Amino acid sequence: MKRYLMDYLINWKNARKRKPLIIRGARQVGKTWLMKEFGRTHFENVAYINFDNNERMQILFDGDYHIPRLIDGLQLEASVKIKPQTTLIIFDEVQEVPKALASLKYFYENAPEYAIVAGGSLLGVAMHKGTSFPVGKVDFCNLYPLNFCEFLEAVGEESLVELLRKEDCQRDWKLITAFKTKFIDYLRKYYYIGGMPEGVQEYVDSGDYGEVRKIHRQILFTYEQDFSKHVPTIQIPRVRSVWESVPTQLARENKKFSPGIVQKGSRLKDYEIAFQWLLDCGLIYKVKQISKPGIPLKNYETDFFKIFIHDVGLLSAMSELDVKTLLEGNRIFEEFKGSLTEQYVLQEMIANGITPHYWSSSGKAEVDFVFKNDSDVYPLEVKAEENLQSKSLKVYSEKYKPIIALRTSMRDYRWEDQLINVPLYAIGVDFM
């Protein structure tokens, strides 16, 4: 299974001033597999250490941070001779031994010749008082569920990906449009299967949507267990309530987060800690409203926001989407008032390093996403259906006169005046 983050890891390996690297991401997005595959394909050997329920490593890092002593212990644990430069040291589930996380500072300062990649949920690290985080001594990268192009490659459609990912000046939209039924069919499947690696692999191996959905339910159950493990007891009910409310929040016409849907009579501030926990573990994204598209966008944020989860397949599972919907034309794109489509577009933006906002004008007009690229701000309207009439984008464009306005929909690629319509299946590559 090809993950595009591998290119980043290769560049990190070859960097002149390399720091230990922490791969951030929600549980089960493939961090362990990626680290091992990186070590297998780009190093002579791999020293893999899993810190989960590992008393030996707890004892090792409870001592001092003398590097030769730590290397001796890691070699014994991994049963691998650790050599500078040629051995990849993997710290998996590193949050379970916070002092191992803190040790990365000393590896960077005193032994930068060792290549160390760490993965795991950073939830729980803040719970261990007296343990410092190695600020400025580590590099970070983010791993997300497979995006649509990664999904296409996983199912053996590399040629479709190659067609989409050509440079703008070389992209043949007529040829892409000729294959649109194929793209749309796979996008329909992607809405159901999503990008969690285990679910994608099950589909590749068996083609059984029922088995894929079982995997989704198991992943969701694991997340529920994580809440009990890491979240302060008093906050567990609120974290669960916020998490479980996401499908309902997104299925509304007005997708602005409403605390009353979580619990009648509740207030937004009641859930501030719950939001932070879910954000920290990578399970939700918060898309904040802006009052105007000024730069920097952050200066124009309001108190309102929408929340999404990290994977469209898991959202479809939480929403109890029936597999029969896959057979009903393009209905899946319009399900739950287009929430799956907006979720999909949000994921493609996040995967390309874009932090989106949204714009609303006193409830009279709303643009789904607004984002900065280079020195310009662009509006992006998401249309799940064929009807492309949009008062909101027109209101926004007349008021702020953007250089380009974007719309993504089921329609073919089209550029008219200042409006570009990008097919939904191609929106991810248009951000590259």
N, C-alpha and C positions, 0 to 999 in steps of 0.2 A: 504494500500500500504506500503510494508516494505521498509524502507530506512536503509542502512547499517550504516549510520552516527549515528543512534540511540545508538549503542553500545558506541561510543565515548561520547555522551551526558550523558549516565549513569555513565561512569567512571568519567566524569567531576563532576557530582553531588556528587559522593562519595569521591572526592579528599580531602585530609587534608587541603591543602592551595588552596582554590578555588577562582579564580578571576571572575569578570563578563565576560561573553562569548559573542563574536560577531561572528555570523554565516555569512560568506561572500558567495556571489554567484550572478550570473546574475538574472535578474528579471524573475519571474515565474518558478524558478526551484524547488519551494516547501518549501521555508524557513518558511513561516507563518504556513503552515500545520504541518511541522515537529515540530516547537516550541510548538504549541498547543497540538499536540499528545504526545509529551514528558511530558508536564505539566499534561495532563489528566491521563497518565498511571503511572507516577512516583512521583507525588506530591498530597497532599490532596486537594489543590485548585490552581487556576491560576488567576493572575491579568494581564489581557491582555490590553495593551494600544497601540493604533494606533496613531502615531504622524502626519499622513498625514492630512493636512488642519485642524489641531486641535489647535484652538486659545487658549483654556483653558490650554493646556500643554505648549504652547509658553509663556503664562503669568507665569505659575508655575515655569518654569526653568529660566525665566528672573530675578527671585529673587535670593536669596542666595542659597548655597548648604547645608543648615542645614538639615540633614537627617530626623529627625522627621517631619519637615514641608513638605518635599518632599513625605514621606510615607503617610501623611495625604491626600495630594493632589492626589496621585496615587490611594489610596483607594476609594476616592470619584469618581474618573474618571472610575475605573474598577468595582465599586459597589461590591467590595470584601474586606473582612478583611484580611490584609496582616500580616502573621505570619512568623517570622524568621524560616528558615530551611524547613518549610512545605508548603510554598507558592512559586510558580514559578512566578516571575515578568517578563513579556515579553514586551520589547520595540520594537515595529514593525515600520518600515519606520523611523528609528531613525535619519536618515540623514536630515529629515525635520525640526528637532529641534536640531541644533548642540550643544546647551548647555546641552541637555539631554545626548548626547554622552559624553561630558566633565564631566558630573556628575558621570560617572562610576568610575572615579578616587577616588572620595570621598566616594562612596559606598565601594570600595575595602579597602581604608585606615581606614575608620571610622565605617563601618557597614558590615564587610565581612560575617555576618550571613545571609544576604539576598541573595537569589539565583536569579541572573538576567541574562537573555539571550536577546541579541539584534540582530535584523535582519534588512536588508534593503540595498539598494544600497549606497555605500560610495561616489558615485559621488555627487558633490555639497558641500560636507563638506569643501573642500579646498576653496570654494568660499566665505565662511563666515569668514572674517578677524577678528582677535581678539578672536577666539574660539580655544582653545588648544585641541589637540588630546591626550587621556590618554595613552601615550606611556609607556609600561611596567606595566600598571595597569589592563590590560585586556588580556584574552586569545582569540585565534582565531581558527576557523575551517572553512573548505570550503565545501559547498554543490554544487554538480554538477547535471546535468540531470541524470536520471536513467541509470546506466550502463547496459550491456547486461544481466548479472545475475539478477539484480533487475527487469529488464523488464520481464525475464522469470518467476520470482516469481509473478509478477503482473498479468500475464496471466494464472496463475495457474499451472505452470510447476516446482513446487518445487523439484520434484524428479530428473529432469534434472540438476537443479542447484546443488543438493546434489552430484550427480555423478561427476560433474565438479570440485566442490570445496573440494574434499578430499585432504588430504596431498599428496605430491608428491609420497611418498613411497607406498601409498595406492591407488593411482589413477589407475583405470583399463582402459587402453587405448583401449583394444580390445572391451570392453563393450561400451565405449564411441563411438567408430567407428561404432558399430552395430546400434547406434541410430543417426548417422550423418545426415541422411536425415531430421530428425526432427529438429536437431540443425540448419541445413542450412536453412530450411524453416522459422524458427523463426528469424534467422539472416537477411534473406531477408526482412521480415516484419519490423524488427528493423531499417534497413536502411531507410525505408520509414516513419515509425512512429516516430522514435527517442526516446529520453528519457525525453521530457518535460512532467511533470506529468499530465497536463490537457489533452494532446493528447493521452497519454497512457490510461488514465481512459476512455476517449471517445471510444477508440478501445475495451477496456474490456467490456464496457456497451453496445455498439451498433455494433461493428465490421464493422462500416461504414468508409471506407477510405476517402471518400469525406468529411465527417464531421471532421475527423482528420485533413485534409488539411486546412479546414476553420479555425480551431483553430491555426494552424501554421501561417496562413496569419494574423490573429488577433494579435498574439504574435509579429510578425515582424512589424506590424503597431504600436504596443505599443512601441517597441524599437525606431522607427522613432520619435514618440512623445517625448520620453525621450531625444533624441538629442536636440530637440528644447527647452526643459525645463532646461537642465543642462549645455549644451555645450555653451561656449562663442559664441555669434552671428557670429563673423568673421570666426569661425572654423566649423560651422555647415555644409556648403557645402563640406568641405574636409572630415569630419567624415562620412558623408553619402556616398561620392564617394568611400572612402576606403572600407566601409562596403559592398556596393553593388558590388564591384569588386572582392570580395573573390571567388565566384564560377568560374569566368573567370580565375582568377589567378591559381586556383587549377586544372582547366581543361586543362592546358597547359602541354606539355611533360616535360618542365623544370618548376617546380612549384616555383622557386625562385621569390619572390615578385618583380614585375616590375612596377615602378611608371608611365611608359608610357602607361600602360593599364588603369590606373585611368584617366589620362589626357595626351594627346600627348604633349611631350616636358617638362613635369614636372620632378622634381628632388626628390630624396628620402627625403631630409631635409624639403621639403615643407609640408610633412605629419607627421612630428615627433610628434606634439601635437595631431593630430588626432589619431595616433596609441596609444598614452598614454591614451587618454580618453576611447577608446574602450577596452584597456587592463584593465583599472581601474574598468570598470563596468562589467568585466568578459565576454564580448561578443566575444573576439578573443584571440587566443593564438599565440605567436610568437615563432617559432622554429628556432633557430639560427644555422648557419653553423659553423663548426669547421675546422681548417686547419689540425689537427691531433688529435687522441684520447688520449691526455695526461690528467693527473689529476693535478689540477681540470680542468674539461672541459671548465669552464668559461674563463680560461686563454688563450684558443686557439680559442675563438670566432672571426669570421670575421665580416665584415659589412653586409653580405648577410643573408637573412632569408626567411622563408616561413610563411604564416599566415593561420590559420584555424579558424573556428568559434567554438562555444561551444557545438553544437548539430548536429548530422548527419541528423536527421529528418528535422530540419530547413534548413540545407544545401540542402537537396533534394527538399525542397519547393522553396528555392531561385533559384535552378537550373531548376525548372519546370519539375521535373521528373514525367513522366506519370505513373499512377497507373497500367497500363497494363504491365509495365516492370516486375511487380511482378510475372506475369504468364509466363515469357519468360526465363525459366531455370535460369541459373546463370548470365544472362546478367547484372543484376543490380549491381553485384560486379565489373563489368568492365566499367560501365558507366562513362562518363566524364574522360576518361583515368585513371580510378581507383581512382579518387579523393574521392569518398564516402568511399572506403575501407581504404584509408590512414587517412581520417578524423575519421573513427570508431576506428582504432588502436590508433591514438593519444588520443582520449577520454579515452580509456581503460587504457592507460599509466598514463594520468593525474589523473584519479580517484584512481589510486594506488600510488599516491604521487611521480611519476617519472617525472623529468624534462628532456625531450628529446632534443637532438640536431640532426643535420644531417651532413654527411660528403660528400664533393665533391672534386674531383681532376681535376682542370682546365677544367671542363666540359667533361672529358673523362670517368669518373666513378662517380657514386653517390649512397650512401647508405641512404635509407629513414630516418632511425632513428639510433642514437647512444646514449646510456645511461649508466650511472654509477649505479652499484648495489653493495653495500658493497665496496670493494676496487678494483673491476674490471670494465672494460668498455666493453660493448657488442655492436656489430652491429646488427641491425634488419632490414631485408629487407621485404617489403610488396609486396605480389604478389596477384593481383586480379583475375588472370586467372590461367589456369591449367599449362601453359608452365612455367617451373621452371628454364630455363636457365638464368643465371645471370653472366654477365661479371663483374659487379660492385662489388658484394660481394666477388668474387674471387680475384679481384685486391686488395681490402681492406685487405682480409685475408692473402694474400701473402706478403703484405707490413708491416702489423702490428701484424700478428700472434696472434689473440685473443684466449683466452682459449676456448671460445665457440662462434660460430656464429649462429645467429637465423634467421629463415625465417618463416613468417606466410603466409599461402596460403589456397586454397581450398583442398589441398591434406591432407591425413591422417597423424597422428603423426609418425615421423620417426627420428631416431638418427643415423647418419652415420658419423663416424670419429668425426670431431669437429663441424659438422653442425646439428642443431636440427630444424626440420620442425614442427611447431605447427599449428594445424588447426585454421583458423580465429575465429571460434566460441569459441575457448578455450584460446585465447591469453590473455584475461583479467585475468584469474585465474593463468596463468603462471607467472604473475608479483607479485602475493601475497606472 
